[in-house]
Amino acid sequence: VVVGSGIAGPIIAKNVAKAGYSVLLIDKKPAIGSPKQCAEGISVKVFKEYGIPYDRRFINREIYGAKLYSPSGYELELRYKEVSGVILERKVFDKMLAYYAAKAGADVLARTEAQDVIRKDGRIAGIRAKHEDELVEIYADIIVAADGVESTIARKAGINTYAPPHEFDSSYEYEMLIEGFDPDLIHLWFGNEVAPRGYVWVFPKDEDRANVGIGIASDHPQTAKYYLDKWLREKGIPTRKILEVNVGVVPVGGFVRELAKGNVVVVGDAARQVNPMHGGGMAEAMEAGTIASKWIVKALEEDNISLLQNYTREWWETDGKRLERILKVRRVTEKLTDEDLDLFIRVLRGADAEKIASGNYFEVIKALIKNPKVMMSPRRIKLLKELL
Ligand SMILES: Cc1cc2nc3c(=O)[nH]c(=O)nc-3n(C[C@H](O)[C@H](O)[C@H](O)COP(=O)(O)OP(=O)(O)OC[C@H]3O[C@@H](n4cnc5c(N)ncnc54)[C@H](O)[C@@H]3O)c2cc1C
């Protein structure tokens, strides 16, 4: 049984069903995918990598790069010739992922909320759930907790998912009409007065419609809404055409160490498998879901639950390692002053934009080291050393 039909859940349900095993995918939402809690941006690479059809029904807009804005207004444009990402329609995307799982043979039940695990003979035998208004017991050999940031089922199964508040971002987002921003790029604003530890984003869904949101450290005394409304006011952007309001929490660290315990597997936001720099977690959920499904299928084939431990090992050796490196960068960048951020964007304007856009942090460090202003500051040199 797979609890949660966001991104990770349906990918696992599809892969396990395809291998010929019986799977039930459940979600508490009456309509899978709705409401969304997402800015909906994702790299175009994931479609090929995870065998997801490039279907116009859930692709709102193709994106060619990003524009970054420093606190004092310096700009850095990273533009590709080709499409680099897309802004999805998650309400359709999530539902289609569940549809692909159902077509592969999985059973899918919306409006079914897992409430607890069933313990029998010292092991977890299934889950208790509320389906419509009825309490049901679902027995299963393997239980997958793909239930998002709240991570109820993993916790109930005794997996330690605790992370301190500092390892989460609070976010607030309007889907609204907005003009004056190049709709072929995503736009990101940085600054300690703009978004403490985070950024404001404009992710275009149309020429004049976008997800306009903010993420800030969740232990900050002010709310994310306060900073987003302040930014909109200061930019003189009218807020009379708001189509949706989304509130959410994003894990930006605190990756769960033990990803499988007995016959329970935790994946995606529930396991904090999110990029700690930008808070994007869809691609990470797809990757973890793919690794987890491989070992679920092997465990079922060989009738050996202990093989699930290989999911923990493989994830930590691959994507876990990458995300830990990014977490280290996040811990350094959160110490940057507005002056640092200004300098950072200015220096990077002369660097290889293509390499930086593809996440080459070495290129960033190279550009910084070349700049005398960076080298003259012992504090900045100390921060750079923390990165190396
Ligand atoms: C405001 C905001 C903006 C974001 N923007 C981006 C972005 O632009 N790009 C990006 O890559 N990532 C973004 N993210 C992160 C991204 O949304 C998540 O990382 C991603 O959805 C994780 O997928 P998942 O499958 O782990 O969990 P989810 O997509 O959260 O799915 C979990 C599912 O479990 C269900 N569920 C929960 N509890 C139960 C239960 N007890 N019983 C049954 N069902 C249950 C929920 O209804 C949900 O459908 C954003 C997040 C937020 C909050």
The ligand as a MOL file (V3000), in Angstrom:
LIG
                    3D

  0  0  0     0  0            999 V3000
M  V30 BEGIN CTAB
M  V30 COUNTS 53 58 0 0 0
M  V30 BEGIN ATOM
M  V30 1 C 4.7820 26.6620 -1.8420 0
M  V30 2 C 5.6170 25.5450 -2.3940 0
M  V30 3 C 6.2180 25.6810 -3.6210 0
M  V30 4 C 6.9630 24.6440 -4.1630 0
M  V30 5 N 7.4880 24.7830 -5.4070 0
M  V30 6 C 8.1690 23.7660 -5.9790 0
M  V30 7 C 8.6540 23.8760 -7.3030 0
M  V30 8 O 8.4550 24.8810 -7.9960 0
M  V30 9 N 9.3480 22.8310 -7.8210 0
M  V30 10 C 9.5780 21.6640 -7.1080 0
M  V30 11 O 10.2280 20.7530 -7.6300 0
M  V30 12 N 9.1010 21.5440 -5.8530 0
M  V30 13 C 8.3960 22.5470 -5.2780 0
M  V30 14 N 7.8850 22.3990 -4.0140 0
M  V30 15 C 8.1260 21.1340 -3.3080 0
M  V30 16 C 7.2580 20.0140 -3.8960 0
M  V30 17 O 5.9140 20.4160 -3.9220 0
M  V30 18 C 7.4240 18.7410 -3.0870 0
M  V30 19 O 8.7840 18.5060 -2.8400 0
M  V30 20 C 6.8310 17.5240 -3.7980 0
M  V30 21 O 5.4620 17.6900 -4.0240 0
M  V30 22 C 7.0830 16.2700 -2.9660 0
M  V30 23 O 6.3850 15.1820 -3.4650 0
M  V30 24 P 5.8540 14.0290 -2.4940 0
M  V30 25 O 5.2480 13.0090 -3.3630 0
M  V30 26 O 6.9310 13.6420 -1.5640 0
M  V30 27 O 4.7640 14.7230 -1.5740 0
M  V30 28 P 3.4430 15.5120 -1.9430 0
M  V30 29 O 3.4720 15.9980 -3.3430 0
M  V30 30 O 3.2580 16.5030 -0.8630 0
M  V30 31 O 2.3150 14.3990 -1.8530 0
M  V30 32 C 1.9180 13.8350 -0.6520 0
M  V30 33 C 0.4860 13.3540 -0.8140 0
M  V30 34 O 0.1290 12.6160 0.3450 0
M  V30 35 C -1.2090 12.8850 0.6740 0
M  V30 36 N -1.3820 12.5460 2.0860 0
M  V30 37 C -0.8220 13.1580 3.1610 0
M  V30 38 N -1.1660 12.5460 4.2870 0
M  V30 39 C -1.9660 11.5230 3.9300 0
M  V30 40 C -2.6470 10.5070 4.6650 0
M  V30 41 N -2.5590 10.4340 5.9960 0
M  V30 42 N -3.4110 9.6160 3.9900 0
M  V30 43 C -3.5070 9.6770 2.6350 0
M  V30 44 N -2.8840 10.6110 1.8940 0
M  V30 45 C -2.1110 11.5140 2.5310 0
M  V30 46 C -1.3810 14.3520 0.3470 0
M  V30 47 O -2.7450 14.6540 0.1260 0
M  V30 48 C -0.5270 14.4850 -0.9270 0
M  V30 49 O -1.2960 14.3250 -2.0920 0
M  V30 50 C 7.1310 23.4310 -3.4360 0
M  V30 51 C 6.5240 23.2830 -2.1920 0
M  V30 52 C 5.7670 24.3220 -1.6720 0
M  V30 53 C 5.0980 24.1330 -0.3450 0
M  V30 END ATOM
M  V30 BEGIN BOND
M  V30 1 1 1 2
M  V30 2 1 2 3
M  V30 3 2 2 52
M  V30 4 2 3 4
M  V30 5 1 4 5
M  V30 6 1 4 50
M  V30 7 2 5 6
M  V30 8 1 6 7
M  V30 9 1 6 13
M  V30 10 2 7 8
M  V30 11 1 7 9
M  V30 12 1 9 10
M  V30 13 2 10 11
M  V30 14 1 10 12
M  V30 15 2 12 13
M  V30 16 1 13 14
M  V30 17 1 14 15
M  V30 18 1 14 50
M  V30 19 1 15 16
M  V30 20 1 16 17
M  V30 21 1 16 18
M  V30 22 1 18 19
M  V30 23 1 18 20
M  V30 24 1 20 21
M  V30 25 1 20 22
M  V30 26 1 22 23
M  V30 27 1 23 24
M  V30 28 2 24 25
M  V30 29 1 24 26
M  V30 30 1 24 27
M  V30 31 1 27 28
M  V30 32 2 28 29
M  V30 33 1 28 30
M  V30 34 1 28 31
M  V30 35 1 31 32
M  V30 36 1 32 33
M  V30 37 1 33 34
M  V30 38 1 33 48
M  V30 39 1 34 35
M  V30 40 1 35 36
M  V30 41 1 35 46
M  V30 42 1 36 37
M  V30 43 1 36 45
M  V30 44 2 37 38
M  V30 45 1 38 39
M  V30 46 1 39 40
M  V30 47 2 39 45
M  V30 48 1 40 41
M  V30 49 2 40 42
M  V30 50 1 42 43
M  V30 51 2 43 44
M  V30 52 1 44 45
M  V30 53 1 46 47
M  V30 54 1 46 48
M  V30 55 1 48 49
M  V30 56 2 50 51
M  V30 57 1 51 52
M  V30 58 1 52 53
M  V30 END BOND
M  V30 END CTAB
M  END
